[in-house]
Amino acid sequence: MRPPPPPPRLSLLLLPRRQTRAFTSHQHPPPASLYTPTESTILTSALRHVPEHGFTTTSLALGARENGYLDISINLFPRGTFELVRFHLVQQRLELRNKVDFTAAEQAGKKLGVGEKIRALCVERLRANEPIIGRWQEALAIMSLGENIPASISELAKLSDEIWYLAGDESADTSWYTRRAMLSGVYSSTELFMTTDKSSDFQATWEFLDRRLEDVASIGNVTRNVGSYQNDNWSTIGKNKPKHRIQ
């Protein structure tokens, strides 16, 4: 019997290893759609009925009827109304890169810090909930059901990763996870706050977001942990707040 190989020397174990991740936004092609063309058509139409009927089978059935399908077609979605919620989450995450472009500002000589970019991306994604904000607590309740929690958390993690990537983060150190976990907490708490915000143009929501981002910068000491972004000034978050979405 061949003896096992000797254990690696301690000095080798202590050497830093540069990690490459095949699971980040910029290291693989855009993912294949989760939905067939028929499913996408029905769900897109169903979302238009959410403001009136909520995240319900009624909205799904109406989406099917509008496109010439029988009500029974909603059986295409074995997870029921959660698929309607997840469709919205996925579509808005994928659309984010098309809605926010920092190129023009940077070409005009305005240097945007990572913190400013993250804020702008969070605001843009949250604004995508405006048409259905009156029903979003229903969506949160559906996502909190036991069978839906893993997929809901996974989608939140993908959104956080996308925001960091679009803000310019391509690092590969261990703080990759910490930064995304903190941003997930900021985004989810702000999204919940937005469902109860009655202020003009959701001004209270943007102020809440600013406070949460400042908390992250203070408690997590983000700038010290983000290798190539050590000199970013997170204290600028909250200054020059855009009142409207970035075009």
N, C-alpha and C positions, 0 to 999 in steps of 0.2 A: 504493500500500500504506500503510495507516494505521500511523503510528509507534507503538511500544509506549508504555504510560503511564509517566510518570516514577516512579522508585522512591520509596517512602515515606520521609519525613524520619526521620533517626536518632532524633529526639526522640520520634516516634510509636512507633517500634519498641521503645523503652525503657519505654513506658508499661505499667504492670501491667494485665493483662487478667483479669477475673473469669471463670473457666471454669464452664460448666454442663455437667453430665454426664448424658446420658440413660441411662447404664448402671449407675447406682448403685441400691441396693436401694430407696430411698425415692422415686425419680423415675420409676418405671414400675409398672404393675399387676403382680400376681403372675404369673410366667411360666406359660404353658400347660404341662400335664404332658408330660414326655418320653415317657410310656408310655400306651398304650391301656388301657381297663379290663381287657381280657383279659390283657395283659402284666403289669399291676399285680397282678392276682389271682394269677397264677402266681408272680411274683417274691416277693410277700408270703409265700405259702406256702413257697416254696423257702428263704427266709431262716430259717424255723423248723427246717430240716434242717441248716443250716450247722454248728451245734455238733457234730453227730455225723458228718456227711459232708463238711464243708468247703465251700469255694467251688468246687464241681465240677458237672459235668453230671448227676451222680447227684442232687444237691439240686434242680437244675432239673427233672429228670424226675419226681421225687417231688412237686414243687410242681404240675406239670401233672396228674399222676394224681389228686391229691387233689381237683382241681376238675373232674374228668371229661374231661380232655383226653388224647389219645394222647401217648406219649413224643416222637413226631415234632414235637409242638408247640414243642419247644425250638428248632426252626429259626426261630421268630419272633425269636430273638436272634442275629443274625449275628455279633456280637462275643463270643458264648459266655458264659463265666463272668464276663467283665468287666462284663457288663450286670447281673449279680447284685451285684457289688461297687458299681457306680455307683448302682444303685437304693438301696442302703443309704445311700450318701453323700448322695444328693439328698433322700431322705425325712427323714433326720436333720437336715439343714440347714434344710429347710422347717419342721420341727417345733420348732426351737429357739425361735422367737418365742412359741410356745404354752407352752413349758415354763418359761421364765424371765420373771418379771414383777417389775420393781422398783417398781411403783406403790405397793404396800402399804407397803414400807419407807420410801419417800419421804413418803407421807402420814402415817406415824407420826413424822415429823420426823428420820429418819436420812438424812443426806445422803451418798450414795454417790459416790465419785469414779469417773472413767472407768476408772482402773486396776482398781478393785475390781469394777466391772461386767464388764470384759473377763475377769478371772480367773474370775468366777462362770459366765460364758458358756462359757469354755473347759472348765471342769470339767463342766458339764452335757453339753456335746457329747461329751466323752471318755467320760463314764459311759454314753452310749448304745452304746458299743462293748463294754460289760461282758459281755452275753450271748454274744458271739462272739469275745471277746478271745483265746481259745485258738486261733482260726483266723485272727486278723488278720494275722499274718505272711504267710500265704498270699495274703491280699488285697493286701498291699503288694507282694508279688512279681508278682502279676498286673498291678497298676497300673504297675510298672516296665518292663513289656514295651514295646518301641519304639512299637508301634501304639496303645498305650493312654496313653502319657505326655501328649500334648496334652490329652486330655479329663480326665485325672487332675489336671494342674496347673490347668486351668480350674476344676474343681470346688473345689480348695483355695482358689483366689483368690476364688471366690464365697462360700465359708465365711468367709474372713477379712473380706471386705466386709460380710457379714451381721453378724458379731460387732461390728465397729466401729460399724455403724449402730445396732444394738440397744443399744450402750453409750452412744449419744447423739451420735455424730459425724456432722455434716452439712456439714463444711467442703468447700471447693472449691479449695484451693491445691495446689501441686505436691507437697507432702508426703503427699497422699492416697495416692500409690503407695508411697512409702517405708514408711509406717506399715503398710500392708497386706502388703507384702513381708516386713517384720520379723515381723509376727504369724504369717504363714504358716510361717516358719521355726520360730518358737516352738511352734506347734501340731504341726507334723509331727514335730519331734524328740521332743516329749512323747508323742505317739501311739506312736512307735516304742519309747520307753522303757517305756511301759505294757505292751507285749507281753511284757516280761521281768520285770515287777514281781510279786513274791510276797508283798509286805507286806500287812498287814491293811487292808482297805478301800482299797487302792491308796494308802496314805499316802505311800509313797516317790515315787509319781508326782506327787502334789500338791506335795510339796517340790521335786521337779525342776522342775515348772512355775513355781513361785515364783522359783526361781533364774534360769530363763530370762527371765522377765518383768523381773526386776531387772536382768539383763544388758542387755536392750533399753532399759530406762530409762536406764542408765548410758552404754552405748556410743552409742546412737542419740540420746540427749538428747531423748527424745520430747516432754517437756513444753514445751521451747522451740520446737519445730517445729509444735505443734498450736495454731494461732492462738487460738481462743476458749477453749482449755483450758490456757493458760499457767500458771494458778495451781493446776492439779490437782497433788496430792501423790502422785507415784508411789511414794514411799517407804512409803506405807501398804500397798502390795501385800505380802502375806505376813502382815499382821497381821489379826486377827479372821477367820482362815481358816474358811470354813464346812466342817464335817466331813461334811455331807450335802448332797445336791442341794437347790436352792431349789425350794420348792413353789409 
